[in-house]
Structure formats: C-alpha cells, structure tokens
Amino acid sequence: MTPNNTKVASPLLVISAFAIVYIVWGSTYFFIQMAIQDFPPLLLGALRFFAAGMLMLIWGVINGDRLFIKRSLINSAVTGILLLVVGNGVVIWAEQTLPSALVAILVSSAPIWFVLLDKPNWSVNFTSKSTLAGLAIGFIGVILLFGEQLTGMLAENAGSSKIIGMLLLVVGAMSWSSGSLYAKHNPSEGSATVNVAWQMIIASLVFLPGSLLNHEFDTIQWSQISVQAWLALAYLVLFGSIIAYSAYVWLLQVRPATQVSTYAYVNPVIAVILGMVFAHESVSALQIIGLVVILGSVLLINLSKYRGENTSKLINDNGEPTQLTKKPDLLNRVVATGSPDQ
C-alpha cells in the first residue's frame, strides 16, 4: 500500500466527474425527501441499489466483462457495506428523528475522517497547512449554513432517540470515509462497472433483512405510491447511483482522497441552491456567508494538490530537471525584470 497510488486521468474527465458528484449528489437530498413520502426508508435503499446494481451488471454482460473475480467480489462487499449500508443507511435512519440541518452538519464531518483515517498519507495531509485549514474552515462553513436551523433544534429537548441518531451519524461518516479509503488503497481487478454493480447489489441484499425486521413490507401500500415517488426513485437509481456513485468511485482512484472528500461540503451548498430555485426557499445573510466560506475551504484543500502538480512538472519522466529548472539565472532575470532578454 503506497501513499500515492493515484492514476493519471484526463483533466476534463476529472472536472466532469467532480461536477457530477457535486451537483447530482447535492440534488439527491431533494429527491430522497420526495421518495420517502411513499417508500419506507430501508426498502427505498434496497430498491434503489438493487435496481442500479442490476442495470450496471447487465451492461457489464453486454460488454462481455468478467462477472466473477473472487478478490474483486470481496472488495466490492467490503466497500458496499461500509459506504452504502452503514454510511448511507444511517443517514436514512437518522432522518426519521433528526432535522436535515443537523444531519448535514454531522455528515459533513466526513472529510475530517478522511484525513484522520488515511494513514498512508498522514505525512502529506498533516504537513499541508492549506489542507488542514480548508477542512476546519469548511466544517465551520457548514455550521454557518445551517446555524439558524441548528439553533432552533438545540432550543428543544433532545430525546434519547435523537442522541442515538447523532452518534449513528458520526459512525456513518467514519464508515463512509473508511470504505472510500479501502476502495482507493485496494483497487479491484476487472471491470469498474461490474465492481460497482456488485457493491450495490450486495448492499441491497443487506438492506432487505433490515427492512423485514422493521416490518416495512407489512405497511407499504404499493398501489398508493405516487408517480412522483416512482420518478424520484428513478432519478436516484439513474443519476444518484449509476452516474454519480460511479464517478465518485472513479475519482477515488485518480485523485487524492482529501480532494474527493470535498463533496461533503459542496453537496449541502447545492441542496440549498436547488431549494432556492425550485422550492422558492429564502436564504439568509448567514447562509450566504456559509456558502462563501465552504467554497473557499474547497479551494484551500485543493491548493496544495495544485501546487504539487505544478512542482512535479519541473521534473521530466527520467527524474531529471527540465530545461526550466536548469536555468536559474534565466528564471531570476524573469522574476526581477519581467523579461528574459533584459
């Protein structure tokens, strides 16, 4: 396991994948709320991931991909359970008793756990002042974003169910970070499409017993599920799971984990913006400050990575200094005079 095992990828693809994860996952808050009106929470998770996983597995069959690789199946099981069952499942469960504002804040602790649990990269992450500052500032930004809702909630008495929900969310954030780091440092063999498909299918099979124990099949009225709820589920399957989750897993292989983890800060921003546009929700000055702080933190977290990439360009493929680094006198003249000819 090496500290730096990221693969080389096209900058355009990286930017596109980040945009998908930022925007699509930010929108899933809205569609989960829509779907949960008619679907029980655990059953919703089972249906969503089973449908998405089967569609991706069928696509793998069409492409002639190898479906069964023992090592990859084990990796997919571990990743799927940590990310989708524990990480995503506790969010669904906690939202039954906790307001979405507090859920968003606790879920946004994930980037901090990324740094704390990513032992192979401790030497890099803990020596990067911009990364550490970005993580701290980003979490403060999320608190500012939902500060008013949080204040209202704290004014009420928190029962035991809410305290349990808060503890579960911390565990969920740790589990999501652990699963993401496991996927990054233990790449699977074979097709990425098939590996992601197995993660979802295995997760859905784990969700089912929980749904049965919660008697959700006894209470659901299939004939009364609205078209709106079915469309919301379809969006979660196609965009939230197949497209965005696949982009997230791919990003873990080509970018540093701390950089990928910024989704947890940006997703609430997208959710608030969508609420303004589609639900005509008002935004206070404090929320606008929170949005600006969060976006600034993302820039800080990425700053050290961009600096590292620019520095690496001064070394050629043979490990030798490039022409730029071989002429310090020329560089000094450019810095001092603004022109290499003076």
N, C-alpha and C positions, 0 to 999 in steps of 0.2 A: 504494500500500500504506500504509494508515494504522495508527498504533499501536493504535487502539482501534476494531476493526471487529466487535465482538460484537453479536449481535442480541438483541432483547428477547424473553424467554420466560417462561412461567408458572413461578413458584417451585416449585409442586407437581411440574411436569414435570421441572424441573431436579433436584430432590431424588430423584425416582423414577429418573431416568437415572443419577445418581451411585450410588444404591443398587444398581442393576443391574450397573454396571461394577465396583463394589467387590466385590460378593458373587459374581456369576457368574464373573468372570474369576479371582477367588480360588479358586473351585472347579475351574477347568479344570486346575490342576496335578494334582489327584487323577484326573480323567478322562483326561488325556493319558497319565499313567502307566499307567492301565488299558488304554488302546487300544494303547499302544506295545508291549505284550506280544505282540501278534499282527500288528500292522501295522508295516512298515518306516517310519522317520521321515519321509522326504521324500515317500513315497507317501501317508502319512497326511495331510500338509499339502495335497497335490494333491487328494485325495478330499474332504477337509473343505471346502476353499474352493470347489471346483468345484460340489459339491452345494449349498452355501449360496448361491453366486452364481446358479446356475440357478434355484433356488427363488424368489429375490428378483426375478430377471429375468422369470420367468413371472408373478409378482404384478404387476410393472410393466405387462406386456402386458394383463393382466386389467383394470387400472385405466385403460388407454388412454394410458399415459405414452409420451413420445417416447423411443425407444431409442438413437438415434444422433445425438449432437451432437459435432462434431469437437473443440471445445475441452474439453468435459467428458470425452471419451474419453482425451485426452492427460493431463488432470489425474488421472483415475482410474488410468491406467497408472503415472504417477509415484508417486502415493500408495500404490497397491497394492504396487508393487515395494519401495519404501522401508519401508513398515510390515509387510507380510505376508511378503514373500520374504526380505528382509535381516533386518528386526527380529525377526520370528517364526522365520524359518528357522534363524538362527544359534543360537537357544535350543534348538531341536530337535537340531541337530547337536552342540552343546557338551555336552548332557546324556548323550551317549554316552561321554564321558570324564571329565566333571566332576560332582561331587556337587551335588545340587539346592540345598544351602545356599549354596555359592559362586555358583551361577548366580543365585539370588535376590538376593544382595548386588550383583552386577555389573549385573543388570537394573535394580535399584533406583537406579542412578545416573542413570536417565533424567530425573527432574525437574531435576537439576542441569544437564543438557544443554539442557533446555527453556529455562532462564534464559540460558545462555551463547549459544545459537544464535538466540534470539528478538530479533534486532537492533532491529526496530521498537519493542519495548517495553523496551529497555535503560534508558531514562530512568525508567521506572516501577519495574521489577524491582530495579535496583541501588540505588535510593533507599529501598526498603522494607525496613527493618530486620527486621520480623516475617517477611517472605517469605524473606530470606536466612538468618535464624536457623532458621526452620522447615525449610528444605531441609537445612541442616547437621545439625540435631538428628534429622531423620527418617532420614538415612543412618546416623547413629550408632545409632539405634534398630534398624535392620535388622541391623547388625553384632552388636548385643547379642542380638537374636532368634536369630541363627544362630551366635553366638560359639562355643558348645561344639563344634558340628559343624565349624566352620572351624578351630578349634584342632587337632582330630583330623586333619584333612586336611593341615594345614601340617606336622604331625609326620612325614608321609610325604614321600618324594622326589617332586617334581613333574617328570614327564617332558615331552618336547618337545610331545607332543600336548595335554597339559593347558595348557601355556603358550600354545599357538596358540588353544586353546579360550577362554582368558581374554581374549586380545586380540580374538578374534572377538566376544565378548560386549560388549566396550566399543564396538566398531564397530556392533554391533547396536543398542545403546542410543542411540548417536548417530543412527543411521539412523531408528529409531522416532521420536525427537524431531524430526528433520528432516522426516520425512514428515507428522507431525502438524501441524507449523508450516506446511508447504507447503499442506496441506489447509485450514488456518484462514485463511491470507492469500491463497489463490487459490480462492475458492468457485466451484463448478461451476454451470452452468446446468441447468435441467430438474429431474427428479425425484430426490430424495435416495436413494430406493430403488434406482433404476436406476444411479445413480453408484456406490453401494456395491456393487451386484451386479457391475459391470464391474471394480471393484478386486479383488474376489475371483476372478472368472473369469480375469482377466489374471494374477493371482498364481499360480493353479493351473496355468496353461499354462507359467509359468516354472519351477515346481516339477518338472514332468514330465521335462524333459531331465536335471535333476539326479538324479532317481530312476532314469532309464535308465542314466546313467553309473555310478551306484552299484550297478547290477545288481540292483535290488530286485525287479523283475518276475520275475527268474530264481529268486529264493529264496523268495518268498512262496507259501504254500500256502493257497489260498482256501478249500478245503474244511475246513481245520483251524482257521479263525478262529472263536473262541468267540462265543457270543451276547452275552456280557458285553462283548467288544471292540466288537461292532457297536452295542450300546446306548451305549457310551461315545462312539463316533464320532457317533451320532445326537445325543447331548447336545451335543457340541462344535459340530455343524452348526447345530442349532436355537438353543441358548442362548448358547454361546460366540461364534458368528459372527453369526448373523442378528440376535439380540436385543441382546447386549452390544456387539458391534462397531458396530452401527448407532447405539446410544445414545452410544457414545464419539465417533463422528464428528459426531453432532449436538451434543454438548456442546462440542466444539471451536469451533462456530460461535456459541454463545450464552454461553460463559463464558471467562474468561482462561485461557490455556494453562497457566500455572503452577498454577492451581487444578485443572484437569483432570488434570494430571500426578500428583496425589497418589494416583491409583490404584496407582502402582508401589510406594508404601509400604504401602497398605492391603491389597493382594492377598495378600502373604505372611502378614499377620495372619489373614485369612480362611482361608488354607490351613492354618495351624497350628490354628485353632479347629475346622475340619472334621476334621482329623486326630485331635483330642481326642475329638470326638463320635462319629465313625463308625469310626475305626481304633483307638480307645482308646489313643492315644499319650499318654505322660506329658509334662508341661510343667514345666520347672524354674523356680526363682525368677528366674534371669537372663532367661529368655524372657518371663516376666510383666513384668519391668521394661522389656524391649524393646518389648512391646506397648503399654505405657502411654506410653513415650517417643514411639513412632510416632504414636499418636493425638493426643498433644499437639502434635507437629510439624504435623500436618494443620490443627489449629486455628490455629496461628501463621501458616501460609501463607495461610489464608483470612481472617485478621483484617484485613489491610489492605484486602482487597476489600470486606468488610462495612462497614468504616469509610468507604470511598469511596462506597458506595451510600447510606449514611445521610447523608453530606455532600451528595450530589447532590440529595437530596430537599428541601434548603433552597432550591433554585433551581427556578422554575417553567418551563414549556415555552417561555416567551418570553425566558428568560435573565434574568429579574428576580428579586430576592429575594422569598421567600414572606413571608407575614404573620409567621411565626415569627422570621425574621431582621430584620424591620423594627421589632421592638420590643425592643431590647437592654435597656432599663431593666426591662421586664417579666421578661425572662429572668434578669437579675441578681437581682431580688427573689425569683424562684422558687428560684434556687440558694442565696441567702443565708438565706431564711426557710422554704423548703419550701412556700410558698403565694403565689400571685399577688395575694391580697387583703390581705396584711399590709403 
